[in-house]
Amino acid sequence: MSKAKLLVVEDDPNLGDILQEYLTMKGYGTTLCKDGEEGWNKFKKDKFSLCILDVMMPKKDGFTLGKEIKKVEENIPIIYLTAKNLKDDVIEGLKVGADDYITKPFSMEELLLRISAILKRTMRGSGNAGSLKSYKFGDFTLHYDQQILESPKGKNKLTSKENELLRLLAAEVNNNVSRSHALKQIWGDDSYFNARSMDVYLSKIRKLLKEDPKVQIITLHGEGFKLVVGEV
């Protein structure tokens, strides 16, 4: 991931400097901007792999900046930094295409893990735009853009939540996906009720995957789950 370039837009000078220093030390090319307007100007002039945007900023807030960025480059991942643990912020972030959000104060290690997970998924298809829209595993092909799971026996139309959840798993085949990350990515928070909802969707997906015995979703208690593809 050392080739990844990050745009960090944070108006708190102390946090901004810490982020830039830490992420640069971890091998990322890191550009720091102090407000949304500066961030927008810098984004237009350079090419970035991921954006980290503070929500509350002068001149141009993070959500406004995120919308403008997505209009120019729809698939670029965005992580929002918010000082408020409010559902309204989370919902607004998801509406404007957030890939993740993290509430201040946060640990640098947690942020690094989230950046790594997102880039691992998105940069895998950087040489092939179509790979972000379809995923093959076993006898299945997930057509993400059509919300369809295809197999030799036919096609199944997925709900939006099934589609998002299966994509998250398919992008990390044979790798663990934490419950908290999946919930925040798709539902917006990791509350008990959302966790129960996710379990229902996982059960539905497991039924669809029974067509191919080589493919299964394994639950790792206390850790998460993973989509495993192997020999029978």
N, C-alpha and C positions, 0 to 999 in steps of 0.2 A: 504493500500500500504506500510505499515511500514516494511514488509518483503522483499521489493524490494531492490536489491543491484545494485548500479550504479558505472560504471567505468568512471571517468572523466579524460581526457588526455588534459592538457592545459599547454603550456610552459611559459605563463605569470605568475610569482609566486604570484603576488597580486591577480589577477583574480582567479587563481587556489585555493588559500587559502580561498577567499570569497565564491566561489562555494562550496567547501567542507564543510565549516562551516555552510552555509545557508541550504544546502540539508540535512546535518546531523541533524540540528535543526528541519527540517521538517519531520524527521522520517525515512529517507533513509540511508541505509548502504552505505557510499560513500568512494570509493578508489580513491585517486588522484595520477596521474603520470605526470612527468614533460616533457616527450617527447614521440614520437611514439614508440621508441624501448622499453622503460620501460613499456609503455602501453601494448605492444604486449606480453612481458614476463609475466606481471601480469595477462593478460587475459587468458593465457594458464594454469595458476596455480589455477585460481578460477572460480566461476560460477557467472555470472552477469545477471541482468534482462534487462538492457539498458546501452548503451554506449553514452557518450557525448564527441565528438572528435573535437578539434581545427583543422582547415584545414592546416594552415601554422605552421609547427613545425620542429625543427632540427632532424636529424638522420632518421626520418621516418615521412612523412607528413600524415595528417589525412585521405586522400583518399586512400593512400597505406595501411594504417593500417586498414581502413574499409573493403577493399577488402580481406585482410588476415583474418579478423574476420569473415566475411560472408562465407568464404570457410570452416571454422571450424563449425560455427553455423549460418546456413542460415537465420533463423527466428528471430535472436536477433535484436531488434530495435536500430537504430543509429540516433542521432541528431548531426548535424555538426554545429560548431561555425565558422563563417567566418567574417573577418574584411572588406571584399570587397563585396559590393552589386552588384556583377556582374552576369549576366546570365550564363556565362561560368562555374562559381563555382556551381551554382544551378544545371545546367544540368549535370555536372560531378558528383555531389553528388547523383542525382537521378539515374544515370547510375550504381553507385556502391551500390545501395540499401539503400539510405537515407530514413528514415521515416519522417524526418523533418529537417529544418535548421533554424538558427536564426542569424541575422546580428548584430555584435557589433557596438556600445554599445547597450545593451538590459537590460530590467528590470528583476530582479530575479522572480518577480511575473509572468511575461509572460513565462519564462522558466519553472517555476513550473507547470503552467497550461498545457503546452505542454507535459511535462513529464507525468503528471497525466492522460491526455487524451490517450496517447500512451499505457501506462501500463494498463489502464482500458480495452483497447481493446485487448492487447496481452496476458495479464495474465489471462483473462477470460477463455482462453482455455489451460492454463498451465497444467491441469490435463488430457486433452484430445487433442492430437495432431490434430485429424481430425476436431475439431471445428474451426480451423483457415482456413480450406478449404471449409467449408460449413456453411451456416447460414439459419435458418428457421424463417419465419415470416408469420403469417397468413397461407394461402394455398400455399405459395411459399417456395422454397428452392433455395438459390443461391449456385451453385457449383462454387466457386471462381476459383479453379484450372483449371476448364474446360471452364470458361467464359459462363456458361449456367444458365439461370433462368428457373426453373422447376415449373410447376403447374399441377393440375389435368387435365387441357386441353392440356398439351403438354410441349415442351421445346422450349425456345427462345435463340438463340446464341447471345451473347452480344459483342459489340465492347470492346476494352481494356479500354477505358475511361468510358463507361457505367458500366463495371464490377468493376472498381476501385471505382467509385462514389457510386454504390449501396452497395458495401462492407463496405465503410466508414459509410454509413447510417445504414446498417443492424447491424453493430457492436455497434451502439449507439441507438438502438430502443427506441423510446419515449424520447430520449434526444436530446437537441439542438446541432447541428453541425454548427459552424460559417462558413460563406462564405470564409473568409480569410484563415482559416485553411484548408478547402477543396481545395481551389485553390492552396495553397502552397504545399499541400500534393500530389496532382495529376498533376497539371499543372506546378508547379515550382515557380510561382509568382501570385500575385493577381491583375494583370493588367486588365484594362477595357475590352480588347479584349478577354482575357481568361475567364473573368466573363460572357461575352455574350455567349461564347462557352459552358460554364458549364450550362447556362440556357437552351440551346438547348438540351443538353444531359438529363437534368432533365425532360424536356417536354417529351422526348422519353420514359424515364423510367416510368413516370406517366401513359402513355398510356398502357404500359405492365402490370401495377399494377391494372388497372381497372377491371380485372377479379375477384378480391376479394374486395368487398366494405368495408371490415374491415381494409384494408391496404391503406394508402395514405401518400403522402409527403406534409407536411404543410410548407408554407413559413412564417417565422417570420420576418417581415419587420424591417430592421436595425440590425437584430441579425444573421439570418441564416435560417436553415430549419431543419426539423426532420422527420424521418420515424415513423409514428404513427400506431400502431396495437391495435385495440380495438373491442368492440362489435358494431354491426350494429344498 
